[in-house]
């Protein structure tokens, strides 16, 4: 079955981030979004460990060990970037100064509830990091996740079964199969990857899907 790679999902997210937006990119797949932002847009990327003006991943061999993101991966700075105390960084988050944060997810409910910091598997220690602050502090929360788990269980559900990161916080979900908005406690499908039928997408989802009247095919470059 057709599906997008993590790089392709990150590219699709990047196309929806508008000029002048302040954005935080979560650990994992969301970090890739910085590599695909359109050149004609100024997007100010915030990192919770104290950086405003984060750039894309540096070329191999040009990494600076003192410049890392929240996932401890090397990053670059754009012109005008600033570095500051961790406390100031969270004051920005909690003060509502971020337009968008992009996060991963274990589960998302049709009410926009997010679960991304702990599962019921005791072999995987929970780690909330800054996720709760970001989920509640950002004006919009975009999620990058797969439609299903590795054992084919849906990640988009009527209700989350894992501990919540935030209630009703998710604005939009980008999966390996579709782009889905959260509207009026409903998953509204805006784009579907070519080669996947509406019925197949519904069968991979643990809640009812509404197909938007203007639903289109989700296309990305080969990355």
Residue frames as qw, qx, qy, qz and C-alpha x, y, z in Angstrom:
[[0.000, 0.887, 0.461, 0.000, 0.00, 0.00, 0.00],
 [0.363, 0.620, -0.033, 0.695, 1.24, 3.49, -0.86],
 [0.521, -0.780, -0.258, 0.234, 2.59, 5.51, 2.03],
 [0.207, 0.906, -0.208, 0.305, 4.76, 8.56, 2.66],
 [0.691, 0.041, -0.447, 0.567, 8.21, 8.43, 4.22],
 [0.397, -0.704, -0.334, 0.485, 8.98, 10.55, 7.27],
 [0.287, -0.223, 0.232, 0.902, 10.87, 12.99, 5.05],
 [0.042, -0.378, -0.621, -0.686, 7.86, 13.34, 2.76],
 [0.335, -0.748, -0.571, 0.040, 5.52, 13.95, 5.69],
 [0.403, -0.564, -0.116, 0.712, 7.91, 16.59, 7.02],
 [0.181, 0.057, 0.434, 0.881, 8.01, 18.24, 3.58],
 [0.165, -0.596, -0.651, -0.440, 4.21, 18.39, 3.51],
 [0.401, -0.736, -0.413, 0.356, 4.08, 19.98, 6.95],
 [0.390, -0.322, 0.102, 0.857, 6.65, 22.58, 5.91],
 [0.093, 0.343, 0.538, 0.764, 4.45, 23.76, 3.03],
 [0.311, -0.739, -0.552, -0.226, 1.71, 24.76, 5.51],
 [0.488, -0.582, -0.242, 0.604, 3.95, 26.93, 7.70],
 [0.293, 0.889, 0.266, 0.230, 3.43, 30.52, 6.67],
 [0.441, 0.481, -0.173, 0.738, 5.86, 33.43, 6.41],
 [0.149, -0.568, 0.267, -0.764, 6.61, 35.11, 9.74],
 [0.837, -0.402, -0.245, -0.278, 5.51, 32.14, 11.85],
 [0.154, -0.588, 0.713, -0.350, 7.18, 31.21, 15.15],
 [0.905, 0.020, -0.333, -0.265, 7.43, 27.40, 15.29],
 [0.409, -0.536, 0.721, -0.161, 8.72, 24.77, 17.68],
 [0.744, 0.267, -0.558, -0.254, 9.72, 21.39, 16.22],
 [0.809, -0.448, 0.296, -0.241, 9.44, 18.40, 18.55],
 [0.307, -0.499, 0.798, 0.140, 11.89, 15.52, 18.87],
 [0.603, 0.170, 0.775, 0.086, 11.99, 12.89, 16.11],
 [0.426, 0.483, 0.617, 0.453, 10.26, 13.29, 12.75],
 [0.043, 0.957, 0.276, -0.074, 9.19, 16.90, 13.46],
 [0.425, -0.645, 0.287, 0.567, 12.87, 17.91, 13.46],
 [0.510, 0.144, 0.626, 0.572, 12.98, 17.18, 9.73],
 [0.233, 0.865, 0.445, -0.010, 10.54, 19.99, 8.94],
 [0.207, -0.839, 0.165, 0.475, 13.37, 22.55, 9.21],
 [0.431, -0.229, 0.659, 0.572, 15.03, 20.99, 6.16],
 [0.254, 0.404, 0.762, 0.439, 12.06, 21.58, 3.83],
 [0.057, 0.766, 0.355, -0.533, 10.83, 25.10, 4.58],
 [0.546, 0.720, 0.300, 0.304, 10.28, 27.10, 1.34],
 [0.560, 0.004, -0.028, 0.828, 13.13, 29.50, 0.60],
 [0.014, 0.501, 0.229, 0.835, 10.78, 32.44, 0.09],
 [0.568, -0.711, -0.294, -0.291, 9.44, 32.30, 3.67],
 [0.125, 0.475, -0.610, 0.622, 10.97, 33.53, 6.88],
 [0.794, -0.444, -0.357, -0.212, 10.03, 31.00, 9.56],
 [0.065, -0.653, 0.575, -0.489, 11.50, 31.51, 13.03],
 [0.812, -0.138, -0.566, -0.038, 12.17, 28.14, 14.65],
 [0.403, -0.677, 0.390, -0.476, 12.22, 27.97, 18.44],
 [0.694, 0.060, -0.702, 0.148, 13.96, 25.25, 20.44],
 [0.619, -0.728, -0.194, -0.220, 13.04, 24.72, 24.08],
 [0.796, -0.319, -0.135, 0.496, 16.65, 24.32, 25.21],
 [0.259, -0.780, -0.048, 0.568, 17.19, 28.02, 24.48],
 [0.306, -0.123, 0.542, 0.773, 17.39, 28.93, 20.81],
 [0.439, 0.738, 0.374, -0.350, 15.38, 31.19, 18.53],
 [0.386, 0.789, -0.346, -0.331, 16.37, 31.12, 14.88],
 [0.640, -0.238, 0.717, 0.141, 17.30, 27.48, 14.38],
 [0.435, 0.540, -0.474, -0.543, 18.35, 26.50, 10.87],
 [0.931, 0.161, -0.228, -0.238, 18.45, 23.19, 8.98],
 [0.911, -0.299, 0.195, 0.207, 20.71, 20.22, 9.69],
 [0.033, -0.817, 0.463, 0.342, 24.37, 21.08, 8.98],
 [0.762, 0.465, -0.436, -0.116, 26.29, 19.26, 6.23],
 [0.948, -0.264, -0.072, 0.163, 28.18, 16.20, 7.41],
 [0.714, 0.092, -0.117, 0.684, 31.51, 17.21, 8.89],
 [0.092, 0.470, -0.027, 0.877, 30.37, 20.76, 9.68],
 [0.571, -0.650, -0.489, -0.115, 28.53, 20.00, 12.93],
 [0.032, 0.550, -0.430, 0.715, 29.11, 22.23, 15.95],
 [0.458, -0.242, -0.830, 0.205, 28.76, 20.18, 19.18],
 [0.050, -0.231, -0.468, 0.851, 27.60, 23.31, 21.02],
 [0.450, 0.161, -0.131, -0.869, 24.64, 23.78, 18.68],
 [0.085, -0.134, -0.983, -0.094, 22.04, 21.05, 19.22],
 [0.493, -0.351, -0.286, -0.743, 18.26, 20.82, 19.31],
 [0.652, -0.391, 0.362, -0.539, 16.07, 19.28, 22.02],
 [0.993, 0.060, 0.007, -0.102, 16.76, 15.84, 20.55],
 [0.571, -0.614, 0.434, 0.329, 20.53, 16.43, 20.92],
 [0.733, 0.394, 0.399, 0.386, 21.00, 16.53, 17.16],
 [0.355, -0.275, 0.144, 0.882, 23.30, 19.12, 15.53],
 [0.288, 0.838, 0.463, 0.000, 21.62, 22.20, 14.05],
 [0.421, 0.251, 0.115, 0.864, 22.60, 25.49, 12.46],
 [0.039, -0.647, -0.372, 0.664, 21.74, 29.12, 13.19],
 [0.375, 0.719, 0.412, 0.416, 20.13, 31.56, 10.79],
 [0.261, 0.323, -0.101, 0.904, 21.16, 35.21, 10.62],
 [0.352, -0.475, 0.053, -0.804, 19.82, 37.05, 13.66],
 [0.755, -0.303, -0.581, -0.038, 19.44, 33.93, 15.80],
 [0.226, -0.662, 0.423, -0.576, 19.64, 34.26, 19.57],
 [0.644, -0.082, -0.735, 0.195, 20.62, 31.88, 22.38],
 [0.336, -0.555, 0.228, -0.726, 19.19, 32.27, 25.87],
 [0.217, -0.230, 0.829, -0.461, 18.42, 30.60, 29.18],
 [0.172, -0.217, -0.948, -0.155, 16.22, 27.51, 29.35],
 [0.014, 0.519, 0.646, -0.560, 13.86, 29.36, 31.71],
 [0.212, 0.475, -0.114, -0.846, 13.34, 32.16, 29.18],
 [0.194, 0.075, -0.825, -0.526, 12.62, 29.57, 26.50],
 [0.144, -0.402, -0.902, 0.060, 9.78, 28.06, 28.51],
 [0.074, 0.535, 0.345, -0.768, 8.47, 31.52, 29.36],
 [0.240, 0.274, -0.476, -0.800, 8.04, 32.02, 25.61],
 [0.250, -0.156, -0.918, -0.267, 6.16, 28.72, 25.34],
 [0.157, -0.494, -0.779, 0.352, 3.93, 29.22, 28.36],
 [0.041, 0.479, 0.147, -0.864, 3.33, 32.85, 27.44],
 [0.579, 0.611, 0.518, -0.150, 1.60, 31.87, 24.20],
 [0.064, 0.776, -0.319, -0.540, 4.26, 33.30, 21.89],
 [0.234, -0.166, 0.865, 0.412, 4.50, 30.28, 19.57],
 [0.574, 0.249, -0.207, -0.752, 2.22, 30.10, 16.55],
 [0.909, 0.133, -0.305, -0.252, 2.74, 26.40, 15.85],
 [0.348, -0.517, 0.781, -0.036, 4.40, 23.41, 17.43],
 [0.772, 0.268, -0.488, -0.306, 4.96, 20.19, 15.50],
 [0.467, -0.431, 0.705, -0.315, 4.92, 17.05, 17.65],
 [0.347, 0.076, -0.911, -0.208, 4.87, 13.28, 17.33],
 [0.657, -0.225, 0.213, -0.687, 2.08, 11.18, 18.82],
 [0.142, -0.040, 0.985, -0.086, 1.27, 7.75, 20.16],
 [0.081, 0.561, 0.821, 0.064, -2.47, 8.51, 19.86],
 [0.125, 0.010, -0.024, -0.992, -4.82, 11.34, 18.85],
 [0.220, 0.456, 0.823, -0.259, -8.54, 11.35, 19.62],
 [0.174, 0.592, 0.579, 0.533, -11.33, 12.81, 17.50],
 [0.256, -0.920, -0.287, 0.084, -11.70, 15.53, 20.15],
 [0.345, 0.821, -0.257, 0.375, -8.13, 16.63, 19.49],
 [0.692, -0.665, 0.279, -0.031, -6.72, 15.01, 22.63],
 [0.540, 0.641, -0.534, 0.110, -3.02, 14.16, 22.38],
 [0.851, -0.466, 0.241, 0.031, -1.12, 11.27, 23.98],
 [0.695, 0.632, -0.278, 0.202, 2.60, 11.35, 23.23],
 [0.043, -0.737, 0.566, -0.368, 4.59, 10.98, 26.44],
 [0.329, -0.276, 0.856, -0.288, 3.76, 7.57, 27.94],
 [0.650, -0.002, -0.614, -0.447, 2.32, 4.20, 26.96],
 [0.825, -0.411, 0.158, -0.353, 1.13, 1.30, 29.08],
 [0.897, 0.226, -0.300, 0.233, 4.35, -0.56, 28.25],
 [0.573, -0.804, 0.125, 0.099, 6.56, -0.49, 31.35],
 [0.800, -0.060, 0.264, 0.536, 9.60, -1.43, 29.25],
 [0.351, 0.546, 0.211, 0.731, 9.40, 2.02, 27.61],
 [0.299, -0.452, -0.439, 0.717, 10.04, 4.65, 30.30],
 [0.167, 0.887, 0.418, 0.101, 7.82, 7.72, 29.92],
 [0.449, -0.209, 0.033, 0.868, 9.41, 11.06, 29.08],
 [0.197, 0.851, 0.471, -0.126, 7.22, 14.13, 28.82],
 [0.470, 0.118, 0.171, 0.858, 10.00, 16.66, 28.20],
 [0.073, 0.232, 0.104, -0.964, 8.41, 19.94, 27.11],
 [0.057, -0.283, -0.818, -0.498, 5.46, 18.33, 25.32],
 [0.138, -0.688, -0.686, 0.194, 2.76, 19.40, 27.79],
 [0.133, -0.627, -0.058, 0.765, 3.97, 22.99, 27.79],
 [0.033, -0.172, 0.586, 0.791, 4.14, 23.05, 24.00],
 [0.044, -0.407, -0.868, -0.282, 0.77, 21.37, 23.47],
 [0.143, -0.777, -0.562, 0.247, -0.96, 23.92, 25.68],
 [0.238, -0.645, 0.017, 0.726, 1.15, 26.97, 24.87],
 [0.163, -0.077, 0.595, 0.784, 1.19, 26.96, 21.06],
 [0.485, 0.289, 0.060, -0.823, -1.71, 28.45, 19.11],
 [0.866, 0.272, -0.205, -0.365, -1.80, 25.44, 16.76],
 [0.523, -0.412, 0.746, 0.023, -0.51, 21.90, 17.25],
 [0.725, 0.442, -0.408, -0.335, 0.43, 19.90, 14.16],
 [0.754, -0.326, 0.564, -0.079, 1.07, 16.17, 14.58],
 [0.494, 0.491, -0.671, -0.256, 3.35, 13.91, 12.53],
 [0.571, -0.222, 0.746, -0.262, 2.56, 10.23, 13.03],
 [0.106, 0.027, -0.911, -0.398, 1.83, 6.98, 11.21],
 [0.616, -0.218, -0.280, -0.704, -1.79, 6.05, 10.61],
 [0.924, -0.291, -0.188, -0.163, -1.21, 2.79, 12.49],
 [0.503, -0.679, 0.534, 0.000, 1.27, 1.26, 14.92],
 [0.123, 0.474, -0.838, -0.239, 3.78, -1.38, 13.86],
 [0.166, 0.118, 0.975, -0.084, 1.26, -4.06, 14.78],
 [0.103, -0.323, -0.652, -0.679, -1.45, -2.36, 12.67],
 [0.174, -0.651, -0.657, 0.338, -3.41, -0.79, 15.52],
 [0.172, 0.799, 0.278, 0.504, -4.95, 2.61, 14.70],
 [0.412, -0.123, -0.328, 0.841, -3.39, 5.69, 16.26],
 [0.250, -0.155, -0.075, -0.953, -6.34, 7.97, 15.47],
 [0.209, -0.275, -0.923, 0.170, -9.12, 6.97, 17.87],
 [0.328, -0.741, -0.440, -0.386, -12.46, 7.95, 19.35],
 [0.486, -0.848, 0.144, -0.156, -10.68, 8.27, 22.72],
 [0.345, 0.607, -0.669, 0.255, -7.03, 7.94, 23.71],
 [0.895, -0.347, -0.277, -0.035, -6.16, 4.97, 25.90],
 [0.663, 0.076, -0.314, 0.675, -2.73, 6.31, 26.90],
 [0.298, -0.664, -0.327, 0.603, -2.09, 9.12, 29.42],
 [0.349, 0.864, 0.295, 0.211, -2.91, 12.48, 27.87],
 [0.486, 0.024, -0.020, 0.873, -0.42, 15.22, 27.06],
 [0.140, 0.175, 0.106, -0.969, -3.22, 17.72, 26.46],
 [0.335, 0.507, 0.775, -0.170, -6.97, 17.82, 25.91],
 [0.387, 0.827, 0.405, -0.046, -8.41, 19.23, 22.70],
 [0.264, -0.747, 0.261, 0.551, -5.08, 20.67, 21.59],
 [0.473, -0.039, 0.685, 0.552, -4.49, 19.11, 18.15],
 [0.361, 0.601, -0.030, -0.712, -5.30, 21.20, 15.07],
 [0.726, 0.532, -0.309, -0.307, -4.08, 18.97, 12.26],
 [0.755, -0.305, 0.573, 0.091, -2.58, 15.49, 11.78],
 [0.500, 0.639, -0.505, -0.294, -0.14, 14.54, 9.01],
 [0.823, -0.212, 0.525, -0.052, 0.16, 10.78, 8.62],
 [0.276, -0.297, 0.774, 0.486, 1.90, 8.48, 6.17],
 [0.238, 0.377, 0.851, 0.277, -1.47, 8.14, 4.39],
 [0.002, 0.783, 0.525, 0.333, -3.41, 11.39, 4.75],
 [0.106, 0.166, -0.248, 0.949, -3.72, 14.98, 5.95],
 [0.359, -0.581, -0.721, -0.114, -6.52, 15.26, 8.51],
 [0.080, -0.446, 0.193, -0.871, -7.94, 18.29, 10.31],
 [0.195, -0.369, -0.815, 0.403, -9.65, 18.27, 13.70],
 [0.212, -0.204, -0.142, -0.945, -12.95, 20.14, 13.44],
 [0.662, -0.249, 0.033, -0.706, -15.94, 20.00, 15.79],
 [0.613, -0.304, 0.692, -0.231, -14.68, 16.79, 17.46],
 [0.880, 0.392, 0.247, -0.103, -14.32, 15.12, 14.08],
 [0.486, -0.311, 0.576, 0.578, -11.47, 13.87, 11.88],
 [0.556, 0.761, 0.142, -0.302, -11.92, 15.70, 8.55],
 [0.723, -0.049, 0.470, 0.504, -9.79, 14.30, 5.71],
 [0.199, 0.844, -0.086, -0.490, -8.33, 17.00, 3.45],
 [0.430, 0.634, -0.592, -0.251, -5.80, 14.99, 1.42],
 [0.917, -0.138, 0.366, -0.073, -5.25, 11.27, 0.80],
 [0.244, -0.507, 0.712, 0.419, -2.10, 9.67, -0.60],
 [0.641, 0.387, -0.398, -0.530, -2.57, 8.46, -4.18],
 [0.485, 0.180, -0.854, -0.063, -3.35, 4.74, -4.32],
 [0.043, -0.148, -0.841, 0.519, -5.28, 4.62, -1.05],
 [0.252, -0.518, -0.615, -0.539, -9.09, 4.49, -1.13],
 [0.368, -0.498, 0.190, -0.762, -11.34, 6.24, 1.36],
 [0.905, -0.285, -0.178, -0.260, -12.49, 2.83, 2.57],
 [0.798, 0.111, -0.401, 0.435, -8.91, 1.66, 3.19],
 [0.131, 0.439, -0.343, 0.820, -8.15, 4.84, 5.12],
 [0.634, -0.452, 0.040, -0.626, -11.27, 4.38, 7.26],
 [0.945, -0.145, -0.294, -0.016, -10.27, 0.78, 8.02],
 [0.633, 0.185, -0.403, 0.635, -6.95, 2.06, 9.39],
 [0.086, -0.405, 0.220, -0.883, -8.66, 4.54, 11.71],
 [0.241, -0.279, -0.870, 0.327, -10.29, 3.91, 15.09],
 [0.161, 0.535, 0.406, -0.723, -12.87, 6.67, 14.70],
 [0.518, 0.688, 0.505, 0.051, -15.24, 7.89, 12.03],
 [0.332, -0.197, 0.304, 0.871, -13.69, 9.92, 9.22],
 [0.396, 0.799, 0.340, -0.300, -15.45, 12.70, 7.33],
 [0.572, 0.143, 0.423, 0.688, -14.14, 13.24, 3.81],
 [0.037, 0.592, 0.074, -0.802, -14.06, 16.95, 2.99],
 [0.628, 0.688, 0.317, -0.178, -15.93, 18.03, -0.14],
 [0.390, 0.869, -0.301, -0.046, -12.70, 19.48, -1.52],
 [0.760, -0.423, 0.469, 0.152, -10.51, 16.51, -0.53],
 [0.534, 0.742, -0.371, -0.162, -7.54, 16.18, -2.89],
 [0.947, 0.089, -0.203, 0.232, -4.66, 13.81, -3.57],
 [0.458, -0.833, 0.263, 0.165, -1.65, 14.19, -1.27],
 [0.828, 0.457, -0.056, 0.320, 1.46, 14.45, -3.44],
 [0.410, -0.838, 0.264, 0.244, 5.04, 15.11, -2.37],
 [0.420, 0.711, -0.556, -0.099, 8.47, 15.03, -4.07],
 [0.942, -0.021, -0.294, 0.159, 10.59, 11.89, -3.99],
 [0.156, -0.855, 0.392, -0.302, 12.85, 12.50, -0.99]]
